[in-house]
Amino acid sequence: MAVEKRNCGRGGGGGGGWRELRPLVQLLLPLCVHWIAEEMTVSVLVDVTTSALCPGQSTCSQAVYINGIQQTVVGVFKMVVLPLLGQLADECGRKPMLLLTLSTTIFPFALLAMNQSKEFVYAYYAIRTVSYIISQGSIFCISVAYAADVIEDSKRAAAFSWITGLFSASHVLGNVLARFLPEKYIFHVSIALLILCPVYIQLFLRETVKSTPKQDQESSTLGKIAKVLHKRYTSMRNAATIVASSPALRGISLVSFFYELGMSGISSVLLYYLKAAFGYNKNQFSEILMMVGIGSIVSQVVVLPLVIPLVGEKVILCAALLSSIAYALLYGFAWAPWVPYLSASFGVIYILVKPSTYAIISKASTSADQGKAQGFIAGVQSIASLLSPLAMSPLTSWFISKSAPFDCKGFSIVCASICMVIALCYACMLKPEESPRQDTPDPEDNLEAPLLRDAQCSS
């Protein structure tokens, strides 16, 4: 059935905004625990993989290449999986998709908790690749779609800033744990937290989507498979049509592509570059990540909700992209061990790219198409994350080695900054759309209806 969008006569007081965020509590709590558990492993993974694959060395080209291959494979499959999960979240519900995506992260870290030998590290990379295909990006997309179900249009930007702000807060807590926990306990604590998340969601999270009852129980197995494939093709084509027919969605998809092309390439090699250039270890990695996270909490949870009604999503997006360019250039040309700390401070601003992007996509989409639009553009981002390591991995390995043509270990990061410049150009030309009208939907493509919004309206 179609989604009916309702404005339930809410007061204009500030307290109303906080009341609007209450339905997200049961979603944000397990997400925060999940992000803490994931982040606490990031800084130690560089040391673990380098020690296993290149014993006794501070640089490890093999680890850089494996990370690049992993990112490429993930990008290939995410082009299909992310839009598919977005569509399934619209049709089958947000809760089942969250349970699926959150659960996949448990298994790769369980391997490293058991053993950190070369064989187990290879097995970790294989299983983590599958986990990334299912969970990377999709957790955010489904969470944003859930928030759009229960939050009215005017409050969505603030809600998205809370989601990304709590993401940063979780990163800070994760890095604090990584900084002070002994390395041998990090993966065990992470696994315990990761297991808690799907259990909590299963017990406490309310579903916001009601699926239409299926009417094909009499069909044969082949007939059911054919119908599923046809429905997936139709739904993906519909998602592409939604994005193509909206100038705002077309523009933000280009911004997202080039931003992700540069930033995902930097993220995949940054810690290995810092280890090779300045001898950083787990403690320095954690300090840099904590510094970025603390500033990001303030910028997303406090500053963004206050500023975005005054200047709009486009101004925030352009400022954040400009900051990301400075971030990349300072890392690329870092001439002393303290410069990466200065570069990381720009993360306080560039982190706003995500919430402003989600807000622009949400404003340009109807309630029935939130999952499809978010999922399709996330699929566009996955194409970028597929392409970036093809250049970044060999370029980084070359310039951190002794055979580099000139002394600039961060040359690949400087090259990646060009992609952010292109994203900024497209962002400046962007014309964000206000809430579109709700067209009469095709019942084949829109089989859901938010329940919590209806419950709020009737209460």
NORKA-V820555 format. One record per backbone hydrogen bond with DSSP energy under -1.0 kcal/mol. NH is the residue of the N-H (numbers start at 1). CO is the residue of the C=O. Records with the same first field share a line. If there is no record, write none. Layout:
NH = CO ; CO
This chain:
9 = 7
18 = 14
19 = 15
20 = 16
24 = 21
25 = 22
28 = 24
29 = 25
31 = 27
32 = 28
33 = 29
34 = 30
35 = 31
36 = 32
37 = 33
38 = 34
39 = 35
40 = 36
41 = 38
42 = 39
45 = 41
48 = 44
49 = 45
50 = 46
51 = 47
52 = 48
53 = 49
54 = 50
57 = 54
64 = 60
65 = 61
66 = 62
67 = 63
68 = 64
69 = 65
70 = 66
71 = 67
72 = 68
73 = 69
74 = 70
75 = 71
76 = 72
77 = 73
78 = 74
79 = 75
80 = 77
81 = 77
82 = 78
84 = 80
85 = 81
86 = 82
87 = 83
88 = 84
89 = 85
90 = 86
91 = 87
92 = 88
98 = 94
99 = 95
100 = 96
101 = 97
102 = 98
103 = 99
104 = 100
106 = 103
110 = 106
111 = 107
112 = 108
113 = 109
114 = 110
115 = 111
121 = 117
122 = 118
123 = 119
124 = 120
125 = 121
126 = 122
127 = 123
128 = 124
129 = 125
130 = 126
131 = 127
132 = 128
133 = 129
134 = 130
135 = 131
136 = 132
139 = 135
141 = 137
142 = 138
143 = 139
144 = 140
145 = 141
146 = 142
147 = 143
148 = 144
149 = 145
150 = 146
151 = 147
155 = 152
156 = 153
159 = 155
160 = 156
161 = 157
162 = 158
163 = 159
164 = 160
165 = 161
166 = 162
167 = 163
168 = 164
169 = 165
170 = 166
171 = 167
172 = 168
173 = 169
174 = 170
175 = 171
176 = 172
177 = 173
178 = 174
179 = 175
180 = 176
181 = 177
185 = 182
189 = 185
190 = 186
191 = 187
192 = 188
193 = 189
194 = 190
195 = 191
196 = 192
197 = 193
199 = 195
200 = 196
201 = 197
202 = 198
203 = 199
204 = 200
205 = 201
219 = 216
224 = 220
225 = 221
226 = 222
227 = 223
228 = 224
229 = 225
230 = 226
231 = 227
232 = 228
233 = 229
234 = 230
235 = 231
236 = 232
237 = 233
238 = 234
239 = 235
240 = 236
241 = 237
242 = 238
243 = 239
244 = 240
245 = 241
246 = 243
250 = 246
251 = 247
252 = 248
253 = 249
254 = 250
255 = 251
256 = 252
257 = 253
258 = 254
259 = 255
260 = 256
261 = 257
262 = 258
263 = 259
264 = 260
266 = 262
267 = 263
268 = 264
270 = 266
273 = 269
274 = 270
275 = 271
276 = 272
277 = 273
278 = 274
279 = 275
280 = 274
285 = 281
286 = 282
287 = 283
288 = 284
289 = 285
290 = 286
291 = 287
292 = 288
293 = 289
294 = 290
295 = 291
296 = 292
297 = 293
298 = 294
299 = 295
300 = 296
301 = 297
302 = 298
303 = 298
304 = 299
307 = 303
308 = 304
310 = 307
311 = 307
312 = 308
316 = 312
317 = 313
318 = 314
319 = 315
320 = 316
321 = 317
322 = 318
323 = 319
324 = 320
325 = 321
326 = 322
327 = 323
328 = 324
329 = 325
330 = 326
331 = 327
332 = 328
333 = 329
334 = 331
339 = 336
342 = 338
343 = 339
344 = 340
346 = 343
347 = 344
348 = 345
349 = 346
350 = 346
351 = 347
352 = 349
353 = 350
356 = 352
357 = 353
358 = 354
359 = 355
360 = 356
361 = 357
362 = 358
363 = 359
364 = 360
365 = 362
369 = 366
373 = 369
374 = 370
375 = 371
376 = 372
377 = 373
378 = 374
379 = 375
380 = 376
381 = 377
382 = 378
383 = 379
384 = 380
385 = 381
386 = 382
387 = 383
388 = 384
390 = 387
391 = 388
392 = 388
393 = 389
395 = 391
396 = 392
397 = 393
398 = 394
399 = 395
400 = 396
408 = 406
411 = 408
414 = 410
415 = 411
416 = 412
417 = 413
418 = 415
421 = 417
422 = 418
423 = 419
424 = 420
425 = 421
426 = 422
427 = 423
428 = 424
430 = 427
445 = 442
446 = 442
455 = 451
456 = 452
457 = 453
458 = 454
459 = 455
